[in-house]
């Protein structure tokens, strides 16, 4: 009996000592003064509202990279720096011509989706050919082919002639890719065909900022270094726009989402200090959340989702939640048991996590957690935003002076403490049922 009890007591003692050590460290590292300093810089007028393709967002990116370097993070392999760069492509079709069974085709009957300036394709090009029939739901079918990553020639039944020109509305900015899809309005399924489509291509360069803390060595058979835990937020905002009643035209985005990035930076400092992460920790500042979530989408494409244990996406934590101080909510709470794990780790504290109180807002699908969640990752957003009554949301009034810095500091500490068993490899949240997720 003693052989069973004593090891258990010893383990409990070790855990208590570790918890006390972490509590002391957290109060030394995550201080309100430091939280305010970072938040003030990111939401300052100098950052010009951090709009895409402006000097302001570049200043913010450089600042975040410097903070990651000061925290002691490493770049995410294979990059040699903290910037995770990618390209968005916008294309405008300028000319199209073609033949079907040696007869000329009306140029208005050809619409291509491609990243190539000039696309030439015929029956010998190796493109798959399929038909969208008169009974098919046109846009649903078209979208599946456009996003398939494969090369297609799509024969579209003329019954869809009124909808066909509206395909151009799907020509939004997208990641550069090698595949092309050509839609042709025709009543035939030809054996011989030839098309030439020209586009004006515009490329836009964007970048996330990503750093990691590699997992620590563990006893044989318990190694978790190849598993990832992600802490993230987005650093872009709306830039400079229409002045408000006070004449202020800078949308500083102090809460949305300089607050989340401040948390990510502070958490990187804390976990570097305690040196107790069995799993590899990834700290990510995403771009282009406000314009379609392109930053998190690209980031998600660089990781094997099966190796991502959890994602803590942090969005708008600068104001009190509907329950008051020392509380926050978790979007998609019911989709995994991650919330229960966080609650367990906060037992004995004054902080409480709640399920998302705004299900009608579909917040689980509206932030940077969504892409990985759709791939089965327990990826959730932590927030305090009162979505039915945030007076400064997406206004020039979203400034440092409107935030509760003491409460925000407490929230960052709570995220650090609540994640401990996931970070050290003790707990593994259940996966999201990807089949139940909206696409």
Sine and cosine of phi, psi and omega as CSV:
sin_phi,cos_phi,sin_psi,cos_psi,sin_omega,cos_omega
0.00,0.00,-0.67,0.74,0.00,-1.00
-0.89,0.45,-0.56,0.83,-0.01,-1.00
-0.91,0.41,-0.39,0.92,0.03,-1.00
-1.00,0.05,-0.69,0.73,-0.12,-0.99
-0.96,0.30,-0.71,0.70,-0.10,-0.99
-0.87,0.49,-0.72,0.69,0.07,-1.00
-0.86,0.51,-0.60,0.80,0.01,-1.00
-0.91,0.42,-0.69,0.73,0.03,-1.00
-0.90,0.43,-0.63,0.78,0.02,-1.00
-0.89,0.45,-0.68,0.74,0.02,-1.00
-0.89,0.46,-0.69,0.72,0.00,-1.00
-0.87,0.49,-0.64,0.77,0.02,-1.00
-0.90,0.45,-0.69,0.72,0.02,-1.00
-0.87,0.49,-0.71,0.71,-0.01,-1.00
-0.90,0.44,-0.64,0.77,0.01,-1.00
-0.91,0.41,-0.67,0.74,0.03,-1.00
-0.89,0.46,-0.68,0.74,0.01,-1.00
-0.89,0.45,-0.67,0.74,0.00,-1.00
-0.90,0.44,-0.67,0.75,0.02,-1.00
-0.90,0.45,-0.65,0.76,0.03,-1.00
-0.89,0.45,-0.70,0.71,0.00,-1.00
-0.90,0.43,-0.61,0.79,0.03,-1.00
-0.90,0.44,-0.64,0.77,0.04,-1.00
-0.91,0.42,-0.68,0.73,-0.02,-1.00
-0.91,0.41,-0.66,0.75,-0.06,-1.00
-0.89,0.46,-0.58,0.82,0.01,-1.00
-0.97,0.26,-0.42,0.91,0.07,-1.00
-0.99,0.17,-0.55,0.83,-0.12,-0.99
-1.00,-0.05,-0.75,0.66,-0.07,-1.00
-1.00,-0.07,1.00,0.05,-0.02,-1.00
-0.95,-0.30,0.55,-0.84,-0.01,-1.00
-0.84,0.54,-0.62,0.78,-0.01,-1.00
-0.87,0.50,-0.67,0.74,0.00,-1.00
-0.95,0.30,-0.62,0.78,0.05,-1.00
-0.87,0.50,-0.72,0.70,0.00,-1.00
-0.89,0.46,-0.65,0.76,-0.04,-1.00
-0.88,0.48,-0.72,0.70,0.00,-1.00
-0.93,0.36,-0.72,0.69,0.02,-1.00
-0.85,0.53,-0.67,0.75,-0.02,-1.00
-0.89,0.47,-0.66,0.75,0.00,-1.00
-0.92,0.40,-0.76,0.65,-0.07,-1.00
-0.91,0.42,-0.51,0.86,-0.06,-1.00
-0.97,-0.22,0.23,0.97,-0.02,-1.00
-0.96,0.29,0.33,-0.94,0.06,-1.00
-0.88,0.47,-0.45,0.89,0.01,-1.00
-0.86,0.51,-0.46,0.89,-0.01,-1.00
-0.99,0.13,-0.10,1.00,0.12,-0.99
0.81,0.59,0.52,0.85,0.04,-1.00
0.98,0.20,0.09,1.00,0.13,-0.99
0.80,0.60,0.66,0.75,0.06,-1.00
-0.97,0.26,0.46,-0.89,0.01,-1.00
-0.86,0.51,0.58,-0.82,0.11,-0.99
0.88,0.48,0.59,0.81,0.06,-1.00
-0.80,-0.60,0.37,-0.93,0.08,-1.00
-0.85,0.53,-0.51,0.86,-0.03,-1.00
-0.89,0.45,-0.70,0.71,-0.03,-1.00
-0.94,0.33,-0.50,0.87,0.07,-1.00
-0.92,0.40,-0.63,0.78,0.08,-1.00
-0.87,0.49,-0.69,0.73,0.00,-1.00
-0.89,0.45,-0.68,0.74,0.00,-1.00
-0.88,0.47,-0.69,0.72,0.01,-1.00
-0.90,0.44,-0.65,0.76,0.02,-1.00
-0.89,0.45,-0.71,0.70,-0.01,-1.00
-0.89,0.45,-0.67,0.74,0.03,-1.00
-0.88,0.48,-0.65,0.76,0.04,-1.00
-0.89,0.45,-0.64,0.77,0.01,-1.00
-0.92,0.40,-0.62,0.78,0.06,-1.00
-0.90,0.44,-0.63,0.78,0.01,-1.00
-0.92,0.40,-0.69,0.72,0.02,-1.00
-0.89,0.46,-0.54,0.84,0.01,-1.00
-0.96,0.27,-0.27,0.96,0.02,-1.00
1.00,-0.03,0.37,0.93,0.02,-1.00
-0.98,0.22,0.40,-0.91,0.11,-0.99
-0.97,-0.24,0.44,-0.90,0.10,-0.99
-0.91,0.41,0.42,-0.91,0.09,-1.00
-0.98,0.19,0.87,-0.49,-0.03,-1.00
-0.85,0.52,0.61,-0.80,0.16,0.99
-1.00,-0.06,0.16,0.99,-0.03,-1.00
-0.91,0.42,0.49,-0.87,0.05,-1.00
-0.98,-0.22,0.06,1.00,0.00,-1.00
-0.54,-0.84,0.05,-1.00,-0.11,-0.99
-0.99,0.15,-0.25,0.97,-0.04,-1.00
-0.99,0.14,0.84,-0.55,0.08,-1.00
-0.98,-0.21,0.99,-0.12,-0.17,-0.98
-1.00,-0.06,0.59,-0.81,0.04,-1.00
-0.47,-0.88,0.17,-0.98,-0.08,-1.00
-0.84,-0.54,0.72,-0.70,0.19,-0.98
-0.98,-0.20,0.64,-0.77,-0.02,-1.00
-0.90,-0.44,0.78,-0.63,0.14,-0.99
-0.92,-0.40,0.74,-0.67,-0.06,-1.00
-0.80,-0.60,0.65,-0.76,0.07,-1.00
-0.82,-0.58,0.88,-0.48,-0.04,-1.00
-0.94,0.34,0.81,-0.58,-0.05,-1.00
-0.95,-0.33,-0.42,0.91,-0.02,-1.00
-0.36,-0.93,0.58,-0.82,0.07,-1.00
-0.51,-0.86,0.65,-0.76,0.12,-0.99
-0.48,-0.88,0.36,-0.93,-0.02,-1.00
-0.09,-1.00,0.16,-0.99,0.06,-1.00
-0.76,-0.65,0.55,-0.84,0.11,-0.99
-0.80,-0.60,0.87,-0.49,-0.06,-1.00
0.76,0.65,0.72,0.69,0.08,-1.00
0.93,0.37,0.26,0.97,0.08,-1.00
-0.89,-0.46,0.66,-0.75,-0.03,-1.00
-0.88,0.47,0.56,-0.83,0.00,-1.00
-0.92,-0.39,0.63,-0.78,0.05,-1.00
-0.86,0.51,0.76,-0.65,-0.04,-1.00
-0.87,0.49,-0.50,0.87,0.02,-1.00
-0.94,0.35,-0.19,0.98,0.01,-1.00
-1.00,-0.05,0.15,0.99,-0.04,-1.00
-0.81,-0.59,0.85,-0.53,0.09,-1.00
-0.72,-0.69,0.82,-0.57,-0.06,-1.00
-0.89,-0.45,0.55,-0.84,0.14,-0.99
-0.91,-0.41,0.93,-0.38,-0.11,-0.99
-0.36,-0.93,0.36,-0.93,0.13,-0.99
-0.98,-0.18,0.08,1.00,-0.03,-1.00
-1.00,-0.06,0.63,-0.77,0.05,-1.00
-0.91,0.42,-0.67,0.74,0.03,-1.00
-0.80,-0.60,0.86,-0.50,0.03,-1.00
-0.92,-0.40,0.86,-0.51,0.07,-1.00
-0.87,-0.49,0.79,-0.61,-0.08,-1.00
-0.56,-0.83,0.60,-0.80,0.07,-1.00
-0.58,-0.82,-0.14,-0.99,-0.09,-1.00
-0.91,0.40,-0.20,0.98,0.00,-1.00
-0.98,-0.17,0.09,1.00,-0.10,-0.99
-0.99,0.15,-0.19,0.98,0.03,-1.00
1.00,0.07,0.17,0.99,0.07,-1.00
-0.96,0.27,0.63,-0.78,0.14,-0.99
-0.95,0.31,0.59,-0.81,0.05,-1.00
-0.90,-0.44,0.72,-0.69,0.02,-1.00
-0.65,-0.76,0.20,-0.98,-0.04,-1.00
-0.85,-0.53,0.73,-0.69,0.23,-0.97
-0.99,-0.12,0.94,-0.35,-0.13,-0.99
-0.99,0.12,0.11,-0.99,-0.05,-1.00
-0.91,0.42,-0.45,0.89,-0.03,-1.00
-1.00,-0.01,-0.10,1.00,-0.03,-1.00
-0.98,0.22,0.49,-0.87,0.13,-0.99
-0.98,0.19,0.96,-0.28,-0.26,-0.97
-0.84,0.55,-0.83,0.55,-0.11,-0.99
-0.94,0.35,-0.57,0.82,0.07,-1.00
-0.87,0.49,-0.73,0.68,0.00,-1.00
-0.91,0.42,-0.70,0.71,-0.03,-1.00
-0.87,0.49,-0.69,0.72,-0.05,-1.00
-0.89,0.45,-0.63,0.78,0.02,-1.00
-0.88,0.48,-0.65,0.76,0.01,-1.00
-0.95,0.32,-0.63,0.77,-0.01,-1.00
-0.88,0.47,-0.62,0.78,-0.06,-1.00
-1.00,-0.09,0.16,0.99,-0.09,-1.00
-0.97,0.25,-0.39,0.92,-0.09,-1.00
0.99,0.16,0.09,1.00,-0.02,-1.00
-0.93,-0.37,0.30,-0.95,0.07,-1.00
-1.00,0.02,0.78,-0.62,-0.04,-1.00
-0.68,-0.74,0.54,-0.84,0.37,-0.93
-0.94,-0.33,0.84,-0.55,-0.08,-1.00
-0.93,-0.37,0.89,-0.45,0.10,-1.00
-1.00,0.06,0.86,-0.51,-0.09,-1.00
-0.95,-0.30,0.84,-0.54,0.01,-1.00
-0.87,0.50,0.68,-0.74,-0.03,-1.00
-0.86,0.51,-0.25,0.97,0.06,-1.00
-0.87,0.50,-0.35,0.94,-0.01,-1.00
-1.00,-0.09,0.34,0.94,-0.13,-0.99
-0.88,0.47,-0.53,0.85,0.01,-1.00
-0.96,0.27,-0.54,0.84,0.01,-1.00
-0.99,0.15,-0.43,0.90,-0.14,-0.99
-0.80,0.60,-0.74,0.67,-0.01,-1.00
-0.88,0.48,-0.43,0.90,-0.03,-1.00
-0.96,0.30,-0.10,0.99,0.13,-0.99
-0.83,0.56,-0.52,0.85,-0.03,-1.00
-0.87,0.49,-0.38,0.93,0.04,-1.00
-0.93,0.37,-0.35,0.94,0.04,-1.00
-0.99,0.12,-0.03,1.00,-0.02,-1.00
-0.99,0.12,0.89,0.45,0.06,-1.00
-1.00,0.07,0.18,-0.98,0.09,-1.00
-0.85,0.52,0.63,-0.78,0.01,-1.00
-0.52,-0.86,0.22,-0.98,0.02,-1.00
-0.93,0.37,0.56,-0.83,0.07,-1.00
-0.88,0.48,0.74,-0.67,0.01,-1.00
-0.60,-0.80,0.29,-0.96,-0.06,-1.00
-1.00,-0.03,-0.18,0.98,-0.07,-1.00
-1.00,0.04,0.41,-0.91,0.04,-1.00
-0.69,-0.72,0.56,-0.83,0.03,-1.00
-0.75,-0.66,0.82,-0.58,-0.02,-1.00
-0.90,-0.44,0.83,-0.56,0.05,-1.00
-0.98,-0.20,0.73,-0.68,0.00,-1.00
-0.76,-0.65,0.84,-0.55,0.01,-1.00
-0.99,0.13,0.92,-0.39,-0.07,-1.00
-0.33,-0.94,0.45,-0.89,0.08,-1.00
-1.00,-0.08,0.13,0.99,-0.03,-1.00
-0.95,-0.32,0.28,-0.96,0.28,-0.96
-0.86,-0.50,1.00,0.10,-0.21,-0.98
-0.95,0.31,0.41,-0.91,0.09,-1.00
-1.00,-0.09,-0.40,0.92,0.04,-1.00
-0.80,-0.60,0.72,-0.69,0.00,-1.00
-0.34,-0.94,0.39,-0.92,0.04,-1.00
-0.45,-0.89,0.76,-0.65,-0.01,-1.00
-0.72,-0.69,0.59,-0.81,0.14,-0.99
-0.75,-0.66,0.86,-0.51,-0.04,-1.00
-0.81,-0.59,0.76,-0.65,-0.01,-1.00
-0.92,-0.39,0.62,-0.79,-0.01,-1.00
-0.75,-0.66,0.49,-0.87,0.25,-0.97
-1.00,-0.06,0.89,-0.46,-0.10,-0.99
-0.97,-0.25,0.77,-0.63,0.10,-1.00
-0.89,-0.46,0.80,-0.60,0.01,-1.00
-0.95,-0.30,0.66,-0.75,0.03,-1.00
-0.80,-0.59,0.80,-0.61,-0.04,-1.00
-1.00,-0.05,0.74,-0.67,0.03,-1.00
-0.74,-0.67,0.25,-0.97,0.02,-1.00
-0.45,-0.89,0.70,-0.72,0.28,-0.96
-1.00,0.04,0.25,-0.97,0.15,-0.99
-0.87,-0.49,0.85,-0.53,-0.14,-0.99
-0.70,-0.71,0.75,-0.66,0.11,-0.99
-0.67,-0.74,0.36,-0.93,-0.05,-1.00
-0.73,-0.69,0.41,-0.91,0.26,-0.97
-0.91,-0.41,0.95,-0.30,-0.02,-1.00
-0.86,0.52,0.55,-0.84,0.03,-1.00
-0.91,0.42,0.48,-0.88,-0.02,-1.00
-0.99,0.14,0.47,-0.88,0.07,-1.00
-0.88,0.48,0.66,-0.75,0.00,-1.00
-0.82,-0.57,0.24,-0.97,0.07,-1.00
-0.84,0.54,0.40,-0.92,-0.03,-1.00
-0.79,0.61,0.73,-0.69,0.02,-1.00
1.00,0.08,-0.10,0.99,-0.02,-1.00
-0.88,-0.47,0.21,0.98,-0.08,-1.00
-0.92,0.40,0.74,-0.68,-0.03,-1.00
-0.83,-0.56,0.20,0.98,-0.13,-0.99
-0.89,0.46,-0.42,0.91,-0.02,-1.00
-1.00,0.08,0.04,1.00,0.02,-1.00
-0.97,-0.24,0.60,-0.80,-0.10,-0.99
-0.92,-0.39,0.61,-0.79,0.22,-0.97
-0.85,-0.53,0.81,-0.59,-0.13,-0.99
-0.95,-0.32,0.71,-0.70,0.17,-0.99
-0.88,-0.48,0.83,-0.56,-0.17,-0.99
-0.55,-0.83,0.26,-0.97,0.15,-0.99
-0.28,-0.96,0.02,-1.00,0.05,-1.00
-0.90,-0.43,0.61,-0.80,-0.08,-1.00
-0.96,-0.26,-0.10,0.99,0.05,-1.00
-0.99,0.14,0.37,-0.93,0.13,-0.99
-0.53,-0.85,-0.46,-0.89,-0.24,-0.97
-0.99,-0.14,-0.14,0.99,0.09,-1.00
0.99,0.17,-0.65,-0.76,-0.02,-1.00
-0.94,-0.34,0.77,-0.64,-0.08,-1.00
-0.64,-0.77,-0.50,-0.87,-0.04,-1.00
-0.92,0.40,0.77,-0.64,-0.01,-1.00
-0.90,0.44,0.53,-0.85,0.10,-1.00
-1.00,0.07,-0.16,-0.99,-0.06,-1.00
-0.89,0.46,-0.39,0.92,0.01,-1.00
-1.00,-0.01,-0.01,1.00,-0.02,-1.00
1.00,0.09,0.14,0.99,0.00,-1.00
-1.00,0.08,0.82,-0.57,-0.04,-1.00
-0.91,-0.42,0.00,1.00,-0.01,-1.00
-1.00,-0.07,0.86,-0.51,0.05,-1.00
-1.00,0.02,1.00,0.02,-0.17,-0.99
-0.92,0.40,-0.47,0.88,0.02,-1.00
0.87,0.49,0.69,0.73,-0.01,-1.00
-0.89,0.45,-0.71,0.70,0.04,-1.00
-0.99,0.11,-0.59,0.81,-0.10,-1.00
-0.90,-0.43,1.00,-0.05,-0.07,1.00
-0.73,-0.68,0.65,0.76,0.12,-0.99
-0.85,0.53,-0.51,0.86,0.02,-1.00
-0.89,0.46,-0.69,0.73,0.01,-1.00
-0.91,0.41,-0.65,0.76,0.01,-1.00
-0.93,0.38,-0.61,0.79,0.09,-1.00
-0.84,0.54,-0.69,0.73,0.03,-1.00
-0.88,0.47,-0.69,0.73,-0.01,-1.00
-0.87,0.50,-0.70,0.72,0.00,-1.00
-0.90,0.44,-0.71,0.70,-0.01,-1.00
-0.90,0.43,-0.62,0.79,0.03,-1.00
-0.92,0.40,-0.59,0.80,0.04,-1.00
-0.89,0.45,-0.63,0.77,0.05,-1.00
-0.90,0.44,-0.70,0.72,-0.06,-1.00
-0.90,0.43,-0.76,0.65,-0.06,-1.00
-0.93,0.36,-0.50,0.87,0.11,-0.99
-0.91,0.42,-0.58,0.81,-0.05,-1.00
-0.95,0.31,-0.68,0.74,-0.09,-1.00
-0.99,0.15,-0.36,0.93,0.11,-0.99
0.79,0.61,0.76,0.65,-0.08,-1.00
-0.75,-0.66,0.42,0.91,-0.05,-1.00
-1.00,-0.08,0.94,-0.33,0.08,-1.00
-0.94,0.35,-0.60,0.80,0.03,-1.00
-1.00,0.00,0.43,-0.90,0.06,-1.00
-0.97,0.26,0.78,-0.63,-0.02,-1.00
-0.99,-0.16,0.73,-0.69,0.00,-1.00
-0.90,-0.43,0.79,-0.61,0.02,-1.00
-0.91,-0.41,0.87,-0.49,-0.16,-0.99
-0.76,-0.64,0.74,-0.67,0.15,-0.99
-0.93,-0.37,0.93,-0.36,-0.11,-0.99
-1.00,0.00,0.56,-0.83,0.14,-0.99
-0.99,-0.17,0.23,-0.97,0.18,-0.98
0.85,0.52,0.50,0.87,0.11,-0.99
-0.93,0.36,-0.64,0.77,-0.08,-1.00
-0.94,0.34,-0.28,0.96,-0.07,-1.00
-0.90,-0.43,0.31,0.95,0.08,-1.00
0.72,-0.69,0.08,1.00,0.05,-1.00
0.94,0.33,0.47,0.89,-0.07,-1.00
-0.91,0.42,-0.58,0.81,-0.03,-1.00
-0.89,0.45,-0.74,0.67,0.00,-1.00
-0.94,0.34,-0.53,0.85,0.05,-1.00
-0.90,0.44,-0.72,0.70,0.01,-1.00
-0.90,0.43,-0.70,0.71,0.03,-1.00
-0.82,0.57,-0.70,0.71,-0.04,-1.00
-0.90,0.44,-0.47,0.88,0.01,-1.00
-0.96,0.29,-0.25,0.97,-0.05,-1.00
-1.00,-0.03,-0.09,1.00,-0.07,-1.00
-0.86,-0.52,0.50,-0.87,0.17,-0.99
-0.98,0.18,0.92,-0.39,-0.07,-1.00
-0.86,0.51,-0.43,0.90,0.01,-1.00
-0.92,0.39,-0.33,0.94,-0.01,-1.00
-0.99,-0.12,-0.04,1.00,0.03,-1.00
-1.00,-0.04,0.93,-0.36,-0.05,-1.00
-0.97,0.24,-0.62,0.79,-0.04,-1.00
-0.28,-0.96,0.42,-0.91,0.09,-1.00
-0.74,-0.67,0.83,-0.55,0.10,-0.99
-0.97,-0.24,1.00,-0.09,0.07,-1.00
-1.00,-0.02,0.74,-0.67,-0.16,-0.99
-0.88,-0.48,0.87,-0.50,-0.14,-0.99
-0.64,-0.76,0.89,-0.46,0.13,-0.99
0.86,0.52,0.96,0.26,0.01,-1.00
-0.90,-0.44,0.28,0.96,-0.11,-0.99
-1.00,0.06,-0.15,0.99,0.03,-1.00
-0.86,-0.51,0.30,-0.95,0.03,-1.00
-0.92,0.38,0.54,-0.84,0.09,-1.00
-0.97,0.24,0.04,-1.00,0.01,-1.00
-0.90,0.44,-0.31,0.95,0.00,-1.00
-1.00,-0.08,-0.01,1.00,-0.01,-1.00
0.99,-0.11,-0.29,-0.96,-0.06,-1.00
-0.92,0.40,0.31,-0.95,0.06,-1.00
0.84,0.54,0.68,0.74,0.04,-1.00
-0.43,-0.90,0.42,-0.91,0.08,-1.00
-0.38,-0.93,0.19,-0.98,0.04,-1.00
-0.84,-0.54,0.32,-0.95,-0.06,-1.00
-0.87,-0.50,0.86,-0.50,0.03,-1.00
-0.95,0.30,0.55,-0.84,-0.02,-1.00
0.90,0.44,0.46,0.89,-0.09,-1.00
-0.77,0.64,-0.66,0.75,-0.11,-0.99
-0.98,0.22,-0.12,0.99,-0.12,-0.99
-1.00,0.09,-0.30,0.95,0.08,-1.00
-0.57,-0.82,0.02,-1.00,0.08,-1.00
-0.99,-0.15,0.27,0.96,-0.03,-1.00
-0.88,0.48,-0.65,0.76,0.03,-1.00
-0.86,0.51,-0.64,0.77,0.03,-1.00
-0.90,0.44,-0.61,0.79,0.03,-1.00
-0.90,0.43,-0.69,0.73,0.00,-1.00
-0.90,0.44,-0.65,0.76,0.03,-1.00
-0.88,0.47,-0.67,0.74,0.01,-1.00
-0.86,0.50,-0.67,0.74,-0.04,-1.00
-0.95,0.31,-0.31,0.95,0.02,-1.00
-0.99,-0.15,0.07,1.00,0.00,-1.00
-0.85,0.52,0.74,-0.68,-0.03,-1.00
1.00,-0.08,-0.15,0.99,0.08,-1.00
-0.99,-0.14,0.07,-1.00,0.01,-1.00
-1.00,-0.07,0.09,1.00,-0.09,-1.00
-0.99,-0.13,0.58,-0.81,-0.01,-1.00
-0.72,-0.69,0.73,-0.68,0.19,-0.98
-0.99,-0.13,0.65,-0.76,0.02,-1.00
-0.84,-0.54,0.37,-0.93,0.20,-0.98
-0.90,0.44,0.40,-0.91,0.02,-1.00
-0.83,0.55,0.86,-0.51,-0.02,-1.00
-1.00,0.07,0.04,1.00,-0.06,-1.00
-0.84,-0.54,0.83,0.56,-0.07,-1.00
-0.86,0.51,-0.49,0.87,-0.01,-1.00
-0.92,0.39,-0.32,0.95,0.01,-1.00
-0.99,0.12,-0.19,0.98,0.03,-1.00
0.82,0.57,0.68,0.73,-0.08,-1.00
-0.91,0.42,-0.46,0.89,0.00,-1.00
-0.86,0.51,-0.49,0.87,-0.05,-1.00
-0.99,-0.14,-0.02,1.00,-0.17,-0.99
-0.95,-0.32,0.05,1.00,-0.01,-1.00
-0.81,-0.59,-0.09,-1.00,-0.18,-0.98
-0.96,0.26,-0.07,1.00,0.10,-0.99
-0.97,0.24,-0.35,0.94,-0.26,-0.96
-0.89,0.46,-0.66,0.75,-0.08,-1.00
-0.88,0.47,-0.74,0.67,0.00,-1.00
-0.94,0.34,-0.55,0.83,0.05,-1.00
-0.88,0.48,-0.63,0.78,0.02,-1.00
-0.91,0.42,-0.31,0.95,0.04,-1.00
-0.99,-0.13,0.16,0.99,0.08,-1.00
0.99,-0.13,-0.05,1.00,-0.04,-1.00
-0.96,0.26,0.68,-0.73,0.16,-0.99
-0.93,0.38,0.99,0.14,-0.09,-1.00
-0.90,-0.43,0.91,-0.42,-0.09,-1.00
-0.76,-0.65,0.42,-0.91,0.11,-0.99
-0.97,-0.24,0.72,-0.70,0.09,-1.00
-0.97,-0.22,0.78,-0.63,-0.07,-1.00
-0.48,-0.88,0.30,-0.95,0.15,-0.99
-0.84,-0.54,0.01,1.00,-0.14,-0.99
-0.87,0.49,0.79,-0.61,0.08,-1.00
-0.99,0.10,1.00,0.00,-0.19,-0.98
-0.91,0.40,-0.24,0.97,0.05,-1.00
-0.99,-0.12,-0.04,1.00,-0.08,-1.00
-0.35,-0.94,0.68,0.73,0.09,-1.00
-0.99,-0.11,0.97,-0.24,-0.14,-0.99
-0.92,0.39,-0.39,0.92,-0.09,-1.00
-0.96,-0.29,0.12,0.99,-0.01,-1.00
-0.87,0.49,0.83,-0.56,0.01,-1.00
0.82,0.58,0.66,0.75,0.09,-1.00
-0.74,-0.67,0.28,-0.96,0.09,-1.00
-0.90,0.44,-0.24,0.97,-0.01,-1.00
-0.98,0.22,-0.09,1.00,0.00,-1.00
-0.97,0.22,0.98,0.18,-0.09,-1.00
-0.83,-0.55,0.21,-0.98,-0.03,-1.00
-0.80,0.60,-0.63,0.77,-0.09,-1.00
-0.90,0.44,-0.31,0.95,-0.02,-1.00
-1.00,-0.03,-0.06,1.00,-0.08,-1.00
-0.99,-0.10,0.47,-0.88,0.09,-1.00
-0.99,-0.14,1.00,-0.09,-0.14,-0.99
-0.94,0.34,-0.54,0.84,0.03,-1.00
-0.90,0.43,-0.73,0.68,0.00,-1.00
-0.92,0.38,-0.62,0.78,0.03,-1.00
-0.88,0.48,-0.64,0.77,0.06,-1.00
-0.89,0.46,-0.65,0.76,0.03,-1.00
-0.90,0.44,-0.60,0.80,0.01,-1.00
-0.92,0.40,-0.68,0.74,0.02,-1.00
-0.88,0.47,-0.67,0.75,0.06,-1.00
-0.89,0.47,-0.66,0.75,-0.01,-1.00
-0.90,0.44,-0.63,0.77,0.04,-1.00
-0.89,0.45,-0.68,0.74,0.01,-1.00
-0.88,0.48,-0.75,0.66,-0.05,-1.00
-0.94,0.35,-0.61,0.79,-0.06,-1.00
-0.95,0.32,-0.40,0.92,-0.06,-1.00
-1.00,0.01,-0.06,1.00,-0.21,-0.98
-0.84,0.55,-0.69,0.73,-0.07,-1.00
-0.96,0.27,-0.39,0.92,0.10,-0.99
-0.98,0.21,-0.65,0.76,0.01,-1.00
-0.90,0.43,-0.67,0.74,-0.06,-1.00
-1.00,0.04,0.06,1.00,0.11,-0.99
1.00,0.02,0.06,1.00,-0.01,-1.00
-0.96,0.29,-0.66,0.75,-0.03,-1.00
-0.90,-0.43,0.57,-0.82,0.09,-1.00
-0.77,-0.64,0.92,-0.38,-0.03,-1.00
-0.89,0.46,0.46,-0.89,0.09,-1.00
-0.92,0.38,0.42,-0.91,-0.05,-1.00
-0.99,0.12,0.41,-0.91,0.13,-0.99
-0.96,0.27,0.68,-0.73,0.13,-0.99
-0.97,0.25,0.99,-0.14,-0.11,-0.99
-0.87,0.49,-0.45,0.89,-0.02,-1.00
-0.93,0.36,-0.31,0.95,-0.03,-1.00
-1.00,-0.09,-0.01,1.00,-0.10,-1.00
-1.00,-0.04,0.69,-0.73,0.07,-1.00
-0.92,0.40,0.61,-0.79,0.04,-1.00
-0.87,-0.49,0.00,0.00,0.00,0.00
